[in-house]
Amino acid sequence: MERALYFKNMTCSYSIFKLRRITLTAMPDCPVTRPISASILRGLFSLIFGLVLSIQPLFVRAAVRSDLILETVDTSSPRATLKGFMAVMTERYEMTLGPQSLFQTYLRSDRLFPEKVDIKETVDMLQRDRAMSLKFLDLTDIPVAISEQSGWRLTLQLMEIFHHIPMPSLSDVPDANAMQEQSLKKWTLPGTEIRIGLIESGPRAGQYQFTKETVAEIPVFFERIRNMDFAAGSPPFMYDTVFNLPTGLVAYLSYVVPPRWFMDIPSSLTYTLFGEPIWRWGALLFLLFLMGWVLWLSVRLSGRISFHHGAIVSLIRIMPAVTLVLLVPFICFVLGDVLRVTPHLYGRIT
């Protein structure tokens, strides 16, 4: 009786062992749910936080631009166009480089940082004037991808030209009534090839803008003027100051880095190489390294959770694609507004 009970227990134990072995060997590919480690979560939160910070300026910029959609400029005649352009650009110069501007006032002071409220107001006004000044130019022949960057430089170059040539009185520039009596709907600035003409078709039809032929020749006119000799006391050319010095870094990093540090960089770093100052090439290399590291981090995080399952994990797996989608507009913003690269390089990279 005892022997029979012993063999019965042994048979049951063997059956249970065999059943467990079959269960483990029959389903080797079954998913095993594991908790996500703390290191993965820390890396994920760091990545998300960095991406949110990187795209925050884009929302601010978009909000400012949305307010400009309904703003219009008076381009009803050559007089209105010239007057409006000069007014917008004069305000732009006064806010950035004028003796009472935030920047000049800060440099004359002993403060390490300018006031945050003043910086925000100045940046908002600059973005407004920048967008408004583009409405005076016919940019139809410039590729859309670089039209904003090109237009920004062209407006500054055109204003520099006006600062260094004799300008007619506004009363001598034809108004809307005078243009109605003329068959040729164009006006040429005396002594130059700069023309303001009527747009006859498209969304800008009926407006007077600086013609697309004039827009194409603005860089040529600017170089001619810049290479001329002017008498003492003539206004300095500010174009190189705006685009060859890290003024974009001053505008967007003034909360964390004293702006005077950027403006006191060695003159050797402002020498241009292939159209870009040397400091900008270094900043571009750092930007590419940083963006590559962020993308690599997202790929690594998604790879480390390949043995995990769940709804959240499924979202984390597409993190590389989401990261790339967020990085592209951020890179465009940094290249155009912060580093202020030339339109040629901007078009090549983007």
C-alpha positions in Angstrom: 0.0 0.0 0.0 2.8 2.4 0.9 4.8 1.4 -2.2 1.7 2.1 -4.4 1.2 5.5 -2.8 5.0 6.3 -3.3 4.8 5.5 -7.0 1.6 7.5 -7.4 3.3 10.6 -5.8 6.4 10.2 -8.1 4.1 9.9 -11.1 2.3 13.1 -10.2 5.6 15.0 -9.6 7.0 13.8 -13.0 3.8 14.8 -14.7 3.9 18.3 -13.3 7.6 18.7 -14.1 7.0 17.5 -17.7 4.0 19.8 -18.1 6.1 22.8 -16.9 8.9 21.9 -19.3 6.5 21.6 -22.2 5.0 25.0 -21.3 8.4 26.7 -21.3 9.7 25.0 -24.4 6.6 25.2 -26.5 6.4 29.0 -26.4 9.9 30.3 -26.5 8.9 33.5 -28.3 6.1 34.5 -26.0 6.5 38.2 -24.8 7.7 38.7 -21.3 6.5 41.9 -19.8 9.2 43.7 -17.9 8.9 47.0 -16.0 10.6 50.0 -17.7 13.8 50.8 -15.9 14.3 54.2 -14.1 17.2 55.1 -16.4 15.0 54.7 -19.5 12.3 56.9 -17.9 14.9 59.6 -16.9 16.3 59.6 -20.5 12.8 59.8 -21.9 11.7 62.7 -19.8 15.0 64.5 -20.5 14.5 64.1 -24.2 10.9 65.3 -24.1 11.8 68.3 -21.9 14.6 69.2 -24.3 12.3 69.0 -27.3 9.6 71.1 -25.6 12.2 73.8 -24.9 13.5 73.6 -28.4 10.2 74.2 -30.1 9.0 76.9 -27.6 10.4 79.8 -29.7 8.5 78.5 -32.7 5.2 78.9 -31.0 6.2 82.5 -29.9 7.3 83.3 -33.4 4.1 81.8 -34.9 2.0 83.8 -32.4 3.7 87.1 -33.4 3.3 86.3 -37.1 -0.4 85.4 -36.7 -1.0 89.0 -35.4 0.7 90.3 -38.6 -1.7 88.6 -41.0 -4.4 91.3 -40.6 -1.8 94.2 -40.6 -1.5 96.0 -43.9 0.8 98.6 -45.3 -0.1 101.5 -47.6 1.2 100.6 -51.1 -1.4 102.6 -53.1 1.2 104.7 -54.9 5.0 105.1 -55.2 4.9 107.8 -52.6 3.0 105.7 -50.1 5.3 102.7 -50.7 8.5 104.7 -50.3 7.2 106.6 -47.3 5.9 103.4 -45.6 9.2 101.5 -46.3 11.3 104.3 -44.9 9.1 104.6 -41.8 9.2 100.9 -41.0 13.0 100.6 -41.6 13.7 103.8 -39.6 11.8 102.3 -36.6 13.7 99.1 -37.1 17.1 100.9 -37.1 16.2 103.0 -34.1 15.2 100.0 -32.0 18.3 98.0 -32.7 21.2 100.4 -33.4 19.9 103.8 -32.5 21.5 105.8 -29.6 18.5 105.3 -27.4 17.9 101.6 -28.4 17.9 98.9 -25.8 21.1 97.5 -27.2 23.1 100.8 -27.1 21.7 101.7 -23.7 22.7 98.4 -22.3 26.2 98.6 -23.7 26.7 102.1 -22.0 25.6 100.7 -18.7 27.4 98.4 -16.2 24.6 95.9 -16.0 25.4 92.3 -16.8 22.0 91.6 -18.3 19.4 93.9 -19.9 15.8 93.9 -18.6 13.8 90.9 -19.7 10.7 92.9 -20.4 12.6 95.2 -22.7 14.1 92.3 -24.6 10.8 90.7 -25.2 9.2 93.9 -26.4 12.2 94.7 -28.7 12.2 91.2 -30.2 8.4 91.4 -30.8 8.7 94.8 -32.5 11.6 93.6 -34.6 9.7 90.6 -35.9 6.8 92.9 -36.6 8.9 95.4 -38.6 10.7 92.6 -40.3 7.5 91.1 -41.6 6.0 94.5 -42.5 9.1 95.6 -44.5 8.8 92.5 -46.8 5.4 93.7 -48.0 7.0 96.5 -49.9 9.1 94.2 -52.1 8.0 92.1 -55.0 9.6 88.7 -54.0 7.9 86.6 -56.7 11.1 85.6 -58.4 12.8 84.4 -55.1 12.2 80.7 -54.1 9.7 80.4 -51.3 12.1 78.4 -49.2 14.5 81.3 -48.9 12.2 84.3 -49.6 11.9 85.3 -45.9 15.7 85.1 -45.3 16.5 86.8 -48.6 13.9 89.5 -48.0 15.2 90.3 -44.6 18.7 91.0 -46.0 17.4 92.8 -49.0 15.4 95.3 -47.0 18.4 96.1 -44.9 20.6 96.6 -48.0 18.0 98.8 -49.6 17.8 101.0 -46.6 21.6 101.2 -46.5 21.5 102.4 -50.1 18.9 105.1 -49.2 21.1 106.3 -46.3 24.0 107.0 -48.7 22.4 108.5 -51.8 20.4 111.8 -52.3 16.8 111.1 -51.7 14.0 113.1 -53.3 11.4 114.9 -51.2 8.2 112.9 -50.8 6.3 115.7 -52.4 8.2 115.0 -55.6 7.2 111.3 -55.6 3.9 110.7 -57.4 0.9 109.8 -55.4 -2.2 107.7 -56.4 -3.8 110.6 -58.3 -0.7 111.4 -60.2 -0.2 107.7 -61.2 -3.7 107.5 -62.6 -2.8 110.1 -65.1 0.3 108.2 -66.3 0.2 105.4 -68.8 3.4 103.8 -67.4 2.7 102.6 -63.9 6.3 102.8 -62.7 8.4 105.4 -61.0 12.2 105.5 -60.9 14.2 106.9 -58.1 16.1 109.8 -59.7 19.7 109.0 -60.5 19.3 105.3 -59.9 17.8 102.1 -61.4 15.5 101.5 -58.4 11.9 101.4 -59.5 8.5 101.1 -57.8 5.9 99.5 -60.1 2.3 98.4 -60.1 1.5 94.8 -59.5 -1.0 93.9 -62.2 -1.9 90.3 -61.2 -1.9 87.9 -58.3 -2.7 88.4 -54.6 -0.8 91.7 -54.6 -2.6 93.1 -57.7 -3.2 96.9 -57.4 -0.3 97.5 -55.1 2.9 99.4 -55.8 6.1 97.6 -54.7 9.8 97.7 -55.5 9.8 95.7 -58.8 11.3 92.2 -59.0 14.0 93.5 -61.3 15.0 96.0 -58.6 14.9 93.4 -55.9 17.2 91.2 -58.0 19.7 94.0 -58.3 19.7 95.3 -54.8 22.8 93.3 -53.7 24.7 94.7 -56.7 23.6 98.3 -55.9 24.6 97.7 -52.3 28.1 96.6 -53.1 28.6 99.6 -55.4 27.5 102.0 -52.7 29.6 100.2 -50.0 32.8 100.4 -52.1 32.4 104.2 -52.6 34.3 106.8 -50.6 32.1 109.0 -48.4 32.8 112.1 -46.5 33.5 112.1 -42.8 30.3 112.1 -40.8 28.4 109.8 -43.2 26.2 107.2 -41.6 28.1 103.9 -41.1 27.1 100.7 -42.8 25.3 98.6 -40.3 24.6 95.6 -42.5 27.8 93.8 -41.5 27.1 94.5 -37.8 23.7 92.9 -38.0 24.7 89.8 -40.0 28.4 89.2 -39.2 28.2 89.6 -35.5 26.2 87.2 -33.3 23.2 89.6 -32.9 20.8 86.7 -33.2 22.4 85.0 -30.2 22.2 88.3 -28.4 18.4 88.4 -29.0 17.5 84.9 -28.0 20.2 84.0 -25.4 20.3 87.3 -23.5 18.4 85.7 -20.6 21.3 83.3 -19.9 24.4 84.8 -21.5 25.4 88.4 -21.1 24.9 90.0 -24.5 28.2 92.0 -24.3 30.1 88.7 -24.3 28.8 88.0 -27.7 29.5 91.5 -29.0 33.1 91.4 -27.7 34.2 88.4 -29.7 37.6 88.7 -31.4 37.6 90.4 -34.8 39.3 87.3 -36.3 36.1 85.3 -35.7 34.1 87.8 -37.9 36.2 87.1 -41.0 34.0 85.5 -43.7 34.7 82.1 -45.2 32.5 81.1 -48.1 30.1 83.9 -47.2 29.8 83.1 -43.5 31.8 84.4 -40.5 34.1 81.9 -38.8 32.1 82.0 -35.6 29.0 80.9 -37.5 30.7 77.9 -38.9 31.7 76.8 -35.4 28.1 77.3 -34.2 26.8 75.3 -37.2 29.1 72.4 -36.2 27.9 72.5 -32.6 24.3 72.6 -33.8 24.7 69.6 -36.0 26.4 67.7 -33.2 23.7 68.6 -30.7 20.9 67.6 -33.1 22.6 64.4 -34.0 23.1 63.5 -30.3 19.4 64.2 -29.6 18.4 62.0 -32.5 20.8 59.2 -31.4 19.4 59.4 -27.9 15.8 58.9 -29.1 16.9 55.9 -31.2 18.8 54.4 -28.3 15.8 54.9 -25.9 13.4 53.3 -28.4 15.8 50.3 -28.8 16.2 49.7 -25.1 12.5 49.0 -24.7 12.3 46.4 -27.5 11.5 43.7 -24.9 8.7 45.8 -23.2 5.1 45.9 -24.3 2.2 48.2 -23.6 0.5 51.3 -25.0 3.1 53.7 -23.6 5.9 51.6 -24.9 4.4 51.6 -28.4 4.4 55.4 -28.3 8.0 55.5 -27.2 9.0 53.3 -30.1 8.1 56.1 -32.6 10.1 58.6 -30.6 12.8 58.8 -33.3 10.3 59.8 -35.9 8.7 62.3 -33.6 12.1 63.7 -32.7 13.0 64.2 -36.3 9.7 65.9 -37.0 10.3 68.4 -34.2 13.9 69.0 -35.0 13.4 70.0 -38.6 11.5 73.3 -37.8 13.7 73.9 -34.9 16.8 73.8 -37.0 15.2 76.1 -39.6 14.4 78.6 -36.8 18.0 78.5 -35.4 19.6 78.8 -38.9 17.4 81.7 -39.9 16.6 83.7 -36.8 19.4 82.9 -34.3 22.5 82.2 -36.5 21.2 84.2 -39.4 23.0 82.3 -42.1 23.0 83.5 -45.7 20.0 82.6 -47.8 22.2 80.4 -50.1 23.4 78.2 -47.2 20.0 78.3 -45.6 18.5 76.9 -48.8 21.2 74.2 -49.0 20.7 72.9 -45.5 16.9 73.1 -45.3 
